[in-house]
Amino acid sequence: MRIGELARRTGVSERSLRYYEKQGLLVAERTPGGHREYPEAAVDRVVRIQELFAAGLCSSKIAQLLPCMRDTDGRPSAIATPKLVTELTAERERIDRMIADLLRSRETLDEVIDTARGR
């Protein structure tokens, strides 16, 4: 599929898709005319990239992680290195801290809302 079709199907801009390719996160074949052609699996790959960005991972970390994930179902493959495991564990701990901070913020907002409502 061409870049416009991939953008439409994933809701990701063509500019972002070009960036993903430049960062080594996404691979496209080139037609004789120079157009990008993506395989069907690129849809799942782009969705996964978006999820990882949303989790706060940077593109270089995502580039390390993607080879350790299967595109078809997102499940892990067996090629993760001990160093990557350590780095991903640190990322997970960072996300856990962010979740805890957000929960505290929500509790504070709930208290202010309850007070404002006169409870």
N, C-alpha and C positions, 0 to 999 in steps of 0.2 A: 504494500500500500504506500502511497505517497505521503509526504509530510502533512499536507492539509487534511487528509483522511485520518491520520493518526491523531492530529490535533483535535479534530472534531470528535473522534471516538473517546478520547481521554479527557477532554476539557482542558488540555494544556496548550499554551500558545506555541506557535511554530518557533518563535524565538527561544523559548525554554527548551524545546526539543533540540534545537541546534546547539544550545549550551550543553545539554546532557551529552550530546555526541562529542563535543569538544572536550568535555571532562572525562570521556571514556566510559560513561554510564550507559550509553545506547549506541548501537552499531547499525549503520545503514549501508546497503549496497548502492552502487551508483549505476544508473542506466548509461547507455552510450551517449545520451544527451546531457549527462551530468546530474540528472534528478535523483534525489534520495528515494530508495525503495526499502521499506521496512517489512519484516516478516510479521505474521499474525501475532507471534509471541511478544512483539514489541508493546502491544496494548497492556498486557500484564506487567511487563517490565516498567513501563511508565507509571502505572498505578502504584507499583511497589516503590519506585523512586519518590513519588509524591508522598507516600506514607512515611518514608524514612526522613524526608525533609521536614514533614510536619512534626515528627518526633524530635526534631532539633539537631539531627545529624548533618554535618557539612558534606559537601560533594566528595572530598577526598576520603572521608570515612565511608561514605556510601560506595565509592569505587572499590574499597577494600572488602566491603561486606557482600556486594552483589554476586561475586563469583562463588560465594558460600551458600547461595540460595538458588533453588530451582525456580525457573520462570513460570512453569505451568501451575504450580500450587503454592509457591512461596515457602515451602518447607526447606529446612536446611539440607545442604549436601555435606559430604564428609571431609571437606578440604579446609575447614577453618584452622588457622594456626593458633598456637598458645598465645602469641602476642596479640592477635586479633581478639581472642576471647577476653584477655585482660582489658583491652581498650573498650570492647563492647560492654563489659561488666561496669566499667567506669561510666560509660554513657547511660547505662540503665540506672545506676545510682544517681546520676545527675537528674534523670527524668523523675525518679522517685522523689527527690528533693523538690522538684518543681511541682509535682502533684501535691505534696504536703503543704507547700506554700499556697497553692491555689485553694486547697481545702480550708486553710486558716483564713484566707481572704473571704471565701464564701461564708464562713461562720460569722465573721465580722459584719459582712453585709446583711446577713440574716438578722443579726442583733439590731443593727440600725433600722432595718425595715420593720421589725417587730416593735421597736420603740416608737418609731414614727407613726405606726398604726395605733398606738396607745395601749399596747399589751403589756 
